[in-house]
Amino acid sequence: MTTLPELSGKVALITGASRGIGYGVAEALVARGDRVCITGRNEDALKEAVEALGADRVIGVVGKAHDEAHQAVAVERTMEAFGRVDYLVNNAGTNPVFGPIAELDLNVARKVFETNVVSALGFAQQTWKAWQSENGGAIVNIASVAGLAPSPFIGAYGISKAAMINLTVQLAHEFAPKVRVNAIAPAVVKTKFAAALYEGREAEAAAAYPLNRLGVPTDIGGAAAFLTSQQSDWVTGQTLVVDGGLFLNAGVA
């Protein structure tokens, strides 16, 4: 049997964490002893994730990230269950369209921004009011390398992640000194969300990376664990690029 670590006394709220990167972050924080609330849209998937992570330390709240009522309920449930919310990880995101930006449906663009950017701001406001403004903590926004450079065919997603990076520095400035706010910008991570970018051609996709592999959720989980730890106490307003060295190839023919 696996022995669980002693409780750290800290509590995290992670959005969009029933699978993929969010689940990887939850795994990392539970492994160090944090208690965690995870959110997601699919009730069955969320229940499975809670059971796998450990129902004695993890709760799940079903809902859509952009729904203000859901944001309030998630924070309220976290406070009721654990009495605090030290860390917020804004991971929930969507990318429902693939194609040139000249043909982008503006209603789709609005949906992308509601889910990827406005929801992150909403959750940050909620955790700030409920706990962090008085007690401190940290926020980690899951951005993307698509927010740092042109991203053909996923332009709306890239623009939203660029906005999230700017949201990070705005929050870092306004929430200091109580709350540190940073972002993580992953390259392609092997998840269902990103499957269209590598499925059926993983070796070819990985060849573009100096480390010769795509990311996995635990890569991002480790980065999030660092940014919500005492080891990063003097780090705020930064975007940590976790890309397997992809940007090292920029400009190389």
DOPA-863302 format. One record per residue (C-alpha): residue number from 1; residue in one letter; chain; x, y, z. Coordinates in steps of 0.2 Angstrom, whole numbers, always signed. Layout:
REM DOPA-863302
> NUM/a/A/X/Y/Z
...
REM end
This chain:
REM DOPA-863302
> 1/m/A/+0/+0/+0
> 2/t/A/+6/+18/-4
> 3/t/A/+8/+28/+12
> 4/l/A/+1/+46/+10
> 5/p/A/+12/+60/+15
> 6/e/A/+8/+70/+31
> 7/l/A/-4/+84/+27
> 8/s/A/+4/+100/+23
> 9/g/A/-10/+111/+30
> 10/k/A/-11/+120/+13
> 11/v/A/-26/+119/+2
> 12/a/A/-27/+121/-17
> 13/l/A/-42/+124/-29
> 14/i/A/-38/+118/-47
> 15/t/A/-50/+121/-61
> 16/g/A/-52/+109/-76
> 17/a/A/-43/+95/-66
> 18/s/A/-53/+79/-70
> 19/r/A/-39/+74/-82
> 20/g/A/-24/+81/-92
> 21/i/A/-13/+95/-85
> 22/g/A/-25/+99/-71
> 23/y/A/-25/+81/-65
> 24/g/A/-6/+81/-66
> 25/v/A/-6/+97/-55
> 26/a/A/-18/+89/-43
> 27/e/A/-7/+74/-42
> 28/a/A/+8/+84/-38
> 29/l/A/+0/+94/-24
> 30/v/A/-9/+79/-16
> 31/a/A/+8/+70/-16
> 32/r/A/+16/+83/-6
> 33/g/A/+2/+83/+7
> 34/d/A/-10/+97/+1
> 35/r/A/-29/+95/+1
> 36/v/A/-37/+99/-15
> 37/c/A/-53/+104/-23
> 38/i/A/-54/+100/-42
> 39/t/A/-67/+106/-54
> 40/g/A/-73/+100/-71
> 41/r/A/-89/+99/-82
> 42/n/A/-91/+80/-83
> 43/e/A/-98/+73/-66
> 44/d/A/-93/+55/-69
> 45/a/A/-75/+60/-74
> 46/l/A/-74/+71/-59
> 47/k/A/-79/+57/-47
> 48/e/A/-66/+45/-55
> 49/a/A/-53/+58/-53
> 50/v/A/-57/+62/-34
> 51/e/A/-57/+43/-31
> 52/a/A/-40/+41/-39
> 53/l/A/-32/+55/-30
> 54/g/A/-40/+51/-13
> 55/a/A/-57/+56/-7
> 56/d/A/-50/+59/+10
> 57/r/A/-40/+74/+3
> 58/v/A/-49/+79/-13
> 59/i/A/-66/+85/-17
> 60/g/A/-74/+89/-34
> 61/v/A/-86/+103/-39
> 62/v/A/-95/+101/-56
> 63/g/A/-98/+116/-67
> 64/k/A/-92/+126/-81
> 65/a/A/-77/+137/-78
> 66/h/A/-85/+153/-86
> 67/d/A/-101/+152/-75
> 68/e/A/-99/+165/-61
> 69/a/A/-111/+155/-50
> 70/h/A/-100/+139/-52
> 71/q/A/-84/+150/-47
> 72/a/A/-93/+156/-31
> 73/v/A/-99/+138/-27
> 74/a/A/-82/+130/-30
> 75/v/A/-73/+143/-18
> 76/e/A/-87/+141/-5
> 77/r/A/-86/+122/-5
> 78/t/A/-67/+123/-4
> 79/m/A/-69/+134/+11
> 80/e/A/-82/+123/+19
> 81/a/A/-72/+107/+17
> 82/f/A/-55/+113/+21
> 83/g/A/-57/+130/+29
> 84/r/A/-45/+139/+18
> 85/v/A/-39/+141/+0
> 86/d/A/-20/+145/-1
> 87/y/A/-17/+141/-20
> 88/l/A/-28/+144/-35
> 89/v/A/-22/+135/-52
> 90/n/A/-32/+141/-67
> 91/n/A/-31/+127/-79
> 92/a/A/-48/+126/-87
> 93/g/A/-47/+130/-105
> 94/t/A/-55/+127/-122
> 95/n/A/-50/+127/-140
> 96/p/A/-65/+122/-151
> 97/v/A/-59/+128/-167
> 98/f/A/-45/+124/-179
> 99/g/A/-42/+136/-194
> 100/p/A/-36/+153/-201
> 101/i/A/-41/+168/-190
> 102/a/A/-48/+177/-205
> 103/e/A/-62/+164/-205
> 104/l/A/-64/+164/-186
> 105/d/A/-82/+164/-180
> 106/l/A/-83/+179/-167
> 107/n/A/-95/+169/-156
> 108/v/A/-82/+156/-155
> 109/a/A/-69/+169/-151
> 110/r/A/-80/+175/-137
> 111/k/A/-82/+158/-130
> 112/v/A/-63/+155/-130
> 113/f/A/-60/+171/-120
> 114/e/A/-74/+168/-108
> 115/t/A/-67/+151/-103
> 116/n/A/-49/+154/-105
> 117/v/A/-47/+172/-98
> 118/v/A/-63/+179/-90
> 119/s/A/-65/+163/-79
> 120/a/A/-47/+164/-73
> 121/l/A/-51/+182/-67
> 122/g/A/-67/+177/-59
> 123/f/A/-59/+163/-49
> 124/a/A/-45/+175/-44
> 125/q/A/-57/+187/-38
> 126/q/A/-67/+174/-28
> 127/t/A/-51/+166/-20
> 128/w/A/-45/+184/-16
> 129/k/A/-61/+189/-7
> 130/a/A/-63/+172/+2
> 131/w/A/-45/+170/+9
> 132/q/A/-30/+176/+0
> 133/s/A/-33/+195/+3
> 134/e/A/-30/+192/+22
> 135/n/A/-20/+177/+23
> 136/g/A/-9/+177/+7
> 137/g/A/-6/+162/-5
> 138/a/A/-2/+160/-23
> 139/i/A/-10/+159/-40
> 140/v/A/-4/+149/-55
> 141/n/A/-12/+152/-72
> 142/i/A/-9/+139/-85
> 143/a/A/-5/+148/-101
> 144/s/A/+4/+141/-117
> 145/v/A/+18/+144/-128
> 146/a/A/+4/+149/-141
> 147/g/A/+3/+165/-131
> 148/l/A/+21/+169/-134
> 149/a/A/+22/+167/-153
> 150/p/A/+11/+166/-168
> 151/s/A/+1/+149/-168
> 152/p/A/-6/+145/-185
> 153/f/A/-24/+138/-185
> 154/i/A/-26/+140/-166
> 155/g/A/-25/+159/-167
> 156/a/A/-40/+162/-155
> 157/y/A/-32/+150/-142
> 158/g/A/-15/+159/-144
> 159/i/A/-23/+176/-142
> 160/s/A/-32/+171/-126
> 161/k/A/-16/+164/-119
> 162/a/A/-7/+180/-122
> 163/a/A/-21/+189/-113
> 164/m/A/-19/+176/-99
> 165/i/A/-1/+180/-97
> 166/n/A/-5/+199/-96
> 167/l/A/-18/+195/-83
> 168/t/A/-5/+186/-73
> 169/v/A/+6/+202/-72
> 170/q/A/-9/+213/-68
> 171/l/A/-14/+202/-54
> 172/a/A/+4/+200/-48
> 173/h/A/+5/+219/-47
> 174/e/A/-12/+222/-39
> 175/f/A/-12/+207/-27
> 176/a/A/+6/+210/-20
> 177/p/A/+13/+208/-7
> 178/k/A/+0/+196/-1
> 179/v/A/-2/+184/-16
> 180/r/A/+11/+179/-29
> 181/v/A/+4/+176/-46
> 182/n/A/+14/+167/-60
> 183/a/A/+10/+158/-76
> 184/i/A/+16/+142/-84
> 185/a/A/+17/+141/-103
> 186/p/A/+18/+123/-109
> 187/a/A/+22/+117/-126
> 188/v/A/+12/+102/-132
> 189/v/A/+8/+90/-118
> 190/k/A/+1/+73/-121
> 191/t/A/-17/+75/-116
> 192/k/A/-34/+72/-124
> 193/f/A/-36/+91/-126
> 194/a/A/-20/+92/-137
> 195/a/A/-22/+75/-146
> 196/a/A/-25/+83/-163
> 197/l/A/-8/+91/-163
> 198/y/A/+1/+75/-161
> 199/e/A/-10/+59/-163
> 200/g/A/-4/+48/-177
> 201/r/A/+13/+58/-179
> 202/e/A/+20/+59/-161
> 203/a/A/+38/+54/-166
> 204/e/A/+37/+68/-180
> 205/a/A/+30/+81/-168
> 206/a/A/+43/+76/-154
> 207/a/A/+57/+78/-167
> 208/a/A/+55/+97/-166
> 209/y/A/+60/+97/-147
> 210/p/A/+78/+96/-142
> 211/l/A/+73/+85/-127
> 212/n/A/+65/+73/-141
> 213/r/A/+49/+71/-132
> 214/l/A/+32/+79/-130
> 215/g/A/+27/+85/-112
> 216/v/A/+17/+75/-100
> 217/p/A/+5/+81/-87
> 218/t/A/+18/+78/-73
> 219/d/A/+30/+90/-81
> 220/i/A/+17/+104/-78
> 221/g/A/+13/+97/-61
> 222/g/A/+31/+99/-55
> 223/a/A/+31/+117/-61
> 224/a/A/+15/+121/-52
> 225/a/A/+21/+113/-36
> 226/f/A/+37/+124/-37
> 227/l/A/+27/+140/-40
> 228/t/A/+16/+136/-25
> 229/s/A/+30/+132/-14
> 230/q/A/+41/+141/-2
> 231/q/A/+55/+139/-14
> 232/s/A/+47/+152/-26
> 233/d/A/+43/+164/-12
> 234/w/A/+52/+178/-21
> 235/v/A/+45/+174/-38
> 236/t/A/+30/+184/-45
> 237/g/A/+23/+190/-61
> 238/q/A/+33/+178/-71
> 239/t/A/+29/+166/-85
> 240/l/A/+38/+149/-84
> 241/v/A/+40/+141/-101
> 242/v/A/+40/+122/-100
> 243/d/A/+43/+117/-118
> 244/g/A/+56/+103/-119
> 245/g/A/+68/+116/-127
> 246/l/A/+56/+120/-142
> 247/f/A/+60/+139/-142
> 248/l/A/+78/+135/-143
> 249/n/A/+75/+131/-162
> 250/a/A/+67/+148/-165
> 251/g/A/+75/+156/-180
> 252/v/A/+85/+140/-185
> 253/a/A/+83/+135/-203
REM end
